[in-house]
Amino acid sequence: MEAVRRWQADWRYPTTLLCLYGFFSTVKPLEPFLTPYLTGPDKNLTTEQVNNQIFPVWTYSYLSVLVPVFLLTDWLRYKPVVIFQCLSLFATTAMLLWLRSVAAMQAMQFFYGVVTASEVAYFSYIYSVVDLKHYRKATSYCRSVQLLGYTVGSVLGQLLLSFQLMSYDNILVFTLVLTSIALPVACLLPMPRQSMFFHRNKTVTERIKTHGDGTEDSTEHSRRAKVSLEEPREEMVEKEAGEGVDEKDKDLEVGARSCSQVLLQLWKDFLQCYSSRQLLYWSVWWAMATCGYNQTANYVQVLWEHVQPSQNGSIYNGGVEAVSNLLGAATAYGIGFTEVRWDQWGELALGGFSGLGAAALFLMTFIRNIWVCYAGYIVFKCLYMLLITIAMFQIAADLTMERYALVFGANNFGALALQTIITSVVVDSRGLGLGIIPQFTIYASYFSLIAVLFSLRGLFTIWRSDKEPTAAVRKDPPDCDEHTF
């Protein structure tokens, strides 16, 4: 019994449960074949209905629930939102299996938008229960398991359909079983006692020395950061227990701040972090490129269906998704071993590789060959994974954990806002309602614009670095390595 308690107190216990949940919730064999399924005899929808009426709902719902879910995630302390995400995923799969009309599929896309928005709880949970010195390792495990789940799902779907082992409906039933396994795993997760914003433990933070403007003394911050990285959370709890249970409960009660206080502090930190021009430029690329990537990934199946209808021959969507996931992960992993001064050459790389991505999209659009479309998508996805990894490294280098979550969330919100504008104008039947070929022509042109803007910016950065001392090229964001909470 004592061994069980020790195992549950160890950081590997919640990490293992989270990895199991991440795997079973991401194995979706039908996802690469969603468009053929909706336009086939099972649902009997037209390509125009899927493209212009059903798929846009995901973007709208994702944007509408992203901020509320982000705040609720922290306020409810992560675990309830993880469980809610699993229930929403179950509802999404069940609606896809048993309902047929356009309105029903639109509702299904709304619930899937909720699932996507709740993803923030999955990774935020780690920070609340795992000691900071294990955070990177735990995050790596969870991301790797998610990637494994997506890859296994894609390969499994391809094999089941290619060898006619299961019908589309049976694959959905199998997905419901996997989701049913993920739900009790989520329920077994330990409930965190604190969170990043609403429920902060004041025992340590009240000792922080502050200046008049609310920023920390750098020496004190360094000392506290070192303590937080080297002291296990269990030891900190034991120290707090020595001060008495009443005092600890008082600290936690004080740590539960009101929503208005949290929003005001988030706004101040937002303005302070984005006052750094370098962080701002990388964030602008992040938002623009993620917007274009999401649009491409959301509608690429419609393009594949247009180039080669699934009723006319074999399709290999699952295999392409699996290969692109693995190569994208390998590319992102390999970039960590390259010795490049990304502060100097990074913006030019953003522009140059974005141009290659635009070229891949143009090839997919105008060369009506399914294998060219498959190859172009793999190249495009690998390039995006490469660049987004570089952007994450550069932005996260000078941010504390709270601001890491804030800036990354703000960048994704910006991407989603841009995506909503493009969807409502270009894709939605209430807007222009363009066909898939004009859509991808716009997406390719969009990445060409990104390439031009950041290539010019990168050339300017290199020219300026030749005029200034090397040490002055990289300027840290003002106070972005300090807490103001």
Secondary structure, 3 states (H helix, E strand, C coil): CHHHHHHHHCCHHHHHHHHHHHHHHHCCCCHHHHHHHHHCCCCCCCHHHHHHHHHHHHHHHHHHHHHHHHHHHHHCCCHHHHHHHHHHHHHHHHHHHHCCCHHHHHHHHHHHHHHHHCHHHHHHHHHHHCCHHHHHHHHHHHHHHHHHHHHHHHHHHHHHHHCCCCCHHHHHHHHHHHHHHHHHHHHHCCCCCCCCCCECCHHHHCCCCECCCCCECHHHHHHHHHHHHHCCHHHHHHHHHCCCHHHHHHHHHHHECCHHHHHHHHHHHHHHHCCCHHHHHHHHHHHHHHHHHHHHHHHHHHHHHHHCCHHHCCCCHHHHHHHHHHHHHHHHHHHHHCCCCHHHHHHHHHHHHHHHHHHHHHHHHHCCCHHHHHHHHHHHHHHHHHHHHHHHHHHHCCCCHHHHHHHHHHHHHHHHHHHHHHHHHHHCCCCCCCCHHHHHHHHHHHHHHHHHHHHHHHHHHHHHHHHCCHHHCCCCCCCCCCCCC
